[in-house]
Amino acid sequence: MANEAHSKAASAPGLWGWINKRLPVDAFWRSQASEYYAPKNFNFWYFFGSLALLVLVIQLVTGIFLAMFYKVGATTAFGSVEFIMREVDYGWLLRYLHSTGASAFFLVIYLHMFRAMLYGSYKAPRELLWLFGMFIYLTLMAEAFMGYVLPWGNMSFWAAQVIINLFGTIPVAGPALVEWIRGDYGIADATLNRFFSLHVVALPLVLLLLVALHLVALHEVGSNNPDGIEIKEKKNAKGQPLDGIPFHPYYTVKDLLGAGVFLTLFAIVVFFVPTLSDLFLEKANFEPANPLSTPDPISPSWYFTPYYAILRSVPDKATGALLMLVAVMAFFFLPWLDRSPVRSIRYRGWIYRAFLALFALSFLGLMYLGLQPAQGIYVTLSRIFAVPYFAFFLLMPIYSRMDRVKPLPDRVTFHA
């Protein structure tokens, strides 16, 4: 049937038939949208995948225009950003779109990941899909960190000092690795040159490749759904899933609605509160980098602060760096840590629900604590919140197996 459709499109008269004969545009559209069947019970949580793609486009487009005016160098970087803000037509808008977009990217990615944890979207046969998603997350972290340093504000400078020096905790190779990352004995022109090249060229290419692989893997195994059951198992006489509907036009229209709401909120932030009380852009980053003046407190962007709080909660820097690494990498092992026979939280027992709720609360708590000074009660609370965070992963093979589960329905359901 696919070959017949392709032959029909290729034999169509005019320019469109000529294109399809040489590039199967119609066949690709059908396989990826109009004839790709998705579960008919998608809910609110399924907006965030498409929103992540939307924000990626915003970041790529605004980044290209910002790169046209940015000047790499310890003596020119901050001034070029100020020039963009004050002299370039709508330069202030480009910068705020890009800075707000960075935070929006992580917001939708975190919600996208939480949805996967709610409905078990990392479980078989979607392990590789999850791994590609996690590699996207790691690439985004590197991309965001390097982009954060480029404006060469005071907070950017000192945050770079802290993060780059963490690599020095690696046994034997640490000091040499730190020097290689910096490109010099200190953070200076060479560091900015490297970060600019990686941020503008290398990492976006890696990111686009990973996103493509993520989408290919998704369409190969099919989308999960809030019930966590496979719609491919029950088909009609035409081979179409009984509980599926074509992605286009049904979900393209739905995603357009979600994009409209998202862009409205996004515009409110960009035009009225672009710094969002120092969360998106800190006051210290409106001052040029100064090696003699340390911001108080030094903290990374809000989307890194849960891991930063874990780092600071341990007196030994090497141990803290190791725990921070484990806190990130633990997500990679979820498909093999979770031993539950069901995917969705709808059919899991109270044990998993309690652990997931505690994990979410600990993540938000650590996010707040990472923005506070590394002293007194904040350090103590960071240690307390880190316990349920790590317990969620370490104890998962036990509690996911012990947890009582409900029987799965034969067909997808539409309850909340």
N, C-alpha and C positions, 0 to 999 in steps of 0.2 A: 504493500500500500504506500509506503514511504517512497519507493522508487517510482511508482506511478505518479505520485504527487509532484515529485521532483521533475519527472519528464514533462508533465503538464506545464509546470512553471517555466521550464527551460524552453518549451516550444511556444510560449506566449509571444504575441507580436510586440514589436517596439523595443525600446531601450531596456525595459524591465526584464523581458525574456532574454535579451542578449546578456545582461548581467547574470541572471540566474543560471544560464548555460555555462558560465565561467566561474561563478561564485554562488554556492547554494544558499542564498539569503533566505528565501522562502522556506526551504527545508530546515534551516537552522532555527528560524522563528517558530516553526511548528513544533520542533522537537524540544525547544526550551521554554515555550510559552503557551501557544494556543492548543497544543496537544500534550503538554506536560500536565499530568493530573496530580493535584495536591489534595490533601485531606480537606473535607468540607467543613470541619469544625475548628479551624484556626480561630484564635481569639486575640485579645489585645497584645499579648506577649509576642506575637509573631510580626509585629510592626518593625521591631528593632533591627532585624537583618537588612531589610531594604533601606532603613534610615541610615545604617552604617555605610551602605553604598552611596547614598546621597551625600553624606558628609565627606566621604572620600573624594568625590568629585569637587565639592566646594574647596577642600584643602588643596587639591592639585591645581585648580584654576587660579585661586588666589595666590598660591605659592609661586606660580610661574610669573605673575605680575610683580610680586614683591621682589623676586630674584633679579628682575630687570633694573632695580634701583639700589639694591643692597650692595655695599662695598665691604669685602672681606678684609679684616685687619683690626688689630687691637686699637689703633688710633682712628679708624674710620667707621667701624661697625656701628657704634652707638650713634654717631653723627648721621650716618646714612638712614638709620631708622627714624631719627628725628626729622630728617629731610622728607622722608616718605610721609610722615604724619602731618607736617606743616606746609610743605611746598608742592608735593605731587597732587594733581587733581584726584580727589577721592582716595588719596593714599591712606588717610585715617580710616576710611571704611574698609579698605583692603586689609589693613593690619588687624582691625577689630574682628572682621570676618574670619581671619586666619586664627587669631588667638582664641576667639570664642569657639571656632570649629574644632580646635584641638581638645578643648574640654568637652564639647558635645560629642566628639568621637568616642572618648573614653566612657562617657555617660551611657551612650547607646550600646557600646560593647559590653560594659558591665551588666546591663539589663539583658542583653542577648545571652550572655553566659549564664546568668541566673535563671533564665527561662530554660536553658538546657539542663540545668541542675534540678529544676522543678519537674520536668517531664522526662528526664532520663535520656536526652537526645545524644548523649555520649556513649550509650550502650550499643552492643552489637545489633546491626551490622554497621554502625556509624562511627566506629573507633577512629578510622582514618580521617573522616570528616572533622571530628573533634580535634585531632592532632593538627590538621591544617589550620583550624581556627586558633589553636593555641600558638602556633608559630606566627600567625598574623598578629596576635596579641604581643608577643615578644618583639616583633619587628616594629610595631607601633610604639612600644616603650622606648626602643632605641631611637626611633624617628622623633618622638616627642622630646626626649632628653636633648638630642643634638640641636633641634630647632629652638629649644628653650635657651640654649647657651648663645646662639647666634646674635641676638640683639645686644649682647655684651653690657647688660645692666648689672648693677651691683649684686643682686640676688642670683642672677644667672652665673656670674663669675664664681661666687662662693659655693653655690650648689654644685657647679662643675668640680671645684676643688674637692668637695666631700665625696661625690660619687666616683670620680676617677681614682681617688686615693684608696677606695675600697678594693680595687683590683690589686693593690699592694699587699693585701692580706693573703693572696694565693701563695702557698709555699714555693720557694725557690724562684719561680718565674715571675712573681709579683712585681718587684721593683722594675725589672726590664719591661714588663707589659705596660706598667704605668707610663714609663718614658716613651714607649712606642705609641700609646694612645695620644699622649700630649704632643708628640713630635718634637719635644724640647725638654729642658729641665724644669720648665714651669709652663703654666697655661698662658699661651701667647698667640702670636700670629699663626704659627704652624698648627696649633690646635684648631683655630677657627677655620683655616683652610681645609683641614681634614673633615671637620664636622660639616662644613658647607657642602663639600663634595658628596659626602655620604647622605646628608639630609635631602639634597636637591636631586641627586642622580641615582646613586646606588640603592639606597633603601626604598625609594618609591618603586623602582623596577622590581625589587624582591617582593614588595608588598603587592603589586599588581599580579605578579606570577602566583603568589600564594592565594590571593582572592580568586583568581581563575581556577586554580586547583580545588579550592574549597567549593566553588559552584559546580564544577564537574563532578566532584565526589557526591555532592548533594543530589544532583540529578540522576546519578547512577543508582544510589540506594533509596532515593525518595525521601520526602520530608517526614519527620516525626509529627505527632499530633498530641493534643492534651490528654488523650486516652492512652497513648503509648502503644497502640496496636498497629499492625501492618495492614494498610488498605489494599496492598497488592494481592493479598490472599483470597479475596472475594471479588470476582470480576463478572461482568455480564457477557452475553453472547459475542459482543464485539471485542472482548478483551479489555474493556475499560473498567477501572475499579468502581465498585458500587458506591463506595463512600468517598469518591474523589470527584473533583470538578476541575475543568481546565483553568490553569493559572491565569491565562488571559481569556476573557476580560474580567473575570470575577475578582481575582486578587490584585490585578494591576489597578483597578478602580479603587479597591479598598486601600491599597498602599498609597495611592494619590491623596486620599483623604487624610491618612496618617501623615504624609509629607506636608500637606497644607497646615495641619495643626502644629507640627514640629517647626516649620519655617516661620509661623507666626510667633511662637515662643522664642525662637532663635533671633528673630528681628527685634523683639522687645529687649532682649539682652544686649544685642549689638548697638542699638540706638539709644538706650536709656541707662543701662548699667553694665558697660563692657568690662569693667574690672570686677564686678560682682563682689564688692567688699573685700578686695585683695585675693579672692579665690582664683580668678582667671588671669589677672595681671597684678602683681604686687607693687606697692609703692616704691620699694627698693629697686625695682627694675626700670623706674623712670629716672634713675640716677646712674651715671656712668660707672663702669667697673672700677673699684678702688681697693687695691690690695691692702691698704692701711685702715680701711673702715669696714668692720664686719657687721652685717645686718643682724638684728636681734629680734626673734630667733632666726637661724638659718633653716629654711624648710623648702622642700621641692614643691612642685605643683600638686594640687589636691589629689590627683589620681594616683600619685606614687606614695602618698602619706601612710597608707596602711602598712606597707613594707618598711617605710622609714621609721615608723613607730616601733616595729619589731626590732630593727637594727639598733635603735637607741636604748631599748629596754634591757640590753645585755651589756655589762661593764666591759667585757672583752670585745675589742673591735672585730677580731677574726671570727669569733663565735657568732657575733651579731650578724656579720656579713653572710656566714653560712646559713643561719636561720632565715635570713631574708631571701636567700637563693632557694631554700627549701620551700618557703611560703609561696613562691611563684611557681616553681617546678612541680609542686604537688598536684596542680590541676591536670598535668599531662597524664597522670596515672589513674584518674577517675574511672575510665572504662574497666580497669582491672581491679580496682579497690572495691567497687560496688558489686556485691554478690546477690542482690535482690533478684527474684525471678520476674518482677514487674518493673516497668520503666517509670510510669507516671506517679506523681505524688498523690493523685486521686485514689490510687489503689494500694498505697503503702500505709503502714501503721503509724502510731503516734511516735515511735522511737525516731524514725528517720525525720519526721516532721519537726520534732523537737531539736534534733541535731542541726538540721538545715536552718531553722529559725535562730538558733544560737550562733551559728556560723555567720549569718547575715548581720546580726546585731554586733558581733565581734568585729566584723569587717568595717562596719560603719563607725564603731567606737574607735578602732585603731586609726581610721581615716581622720577623725576629729583630733585624736591625741597626737598624731603626727604633725599637726599644725601648731601645737602648743610647745612651750619651752621644755627642754629635756631636763627637767628637775622636779623634785618633790613628788607630789601626788600623781603627776602626769606619767612619770616613769613607772610608778607602782601600778597604776591602772593599765598601762600598756602591757605589763607582765600578766595581769589578770585576764585581759581580753585576748591575749595571745594563746591562752590555754584552750578555750573552746575552738579557736581557729584551727589549731593543729590537731585537736582531738577529732574534729570532723573528718579529717583525712586518715589519721592513724588508726582510729577505731572503726572506720567504715567497714572493713571486711567482717567485723564481728557483729555490729548492730544491724547492718543491712541484711545479714543472714538470719539473725534472731527475729527481726521485725515481722509481725503478722501482716499478711497482705490479703486484699479482697480479691474475689474472682474477677477476671477481666470480662467485659461485655463482648458479644460476638460482632457487634457493629459499633462505629463511633457514636458518641453521645454529644449532647450540646449543652450540658449543665456547666455552670461556672466552676 
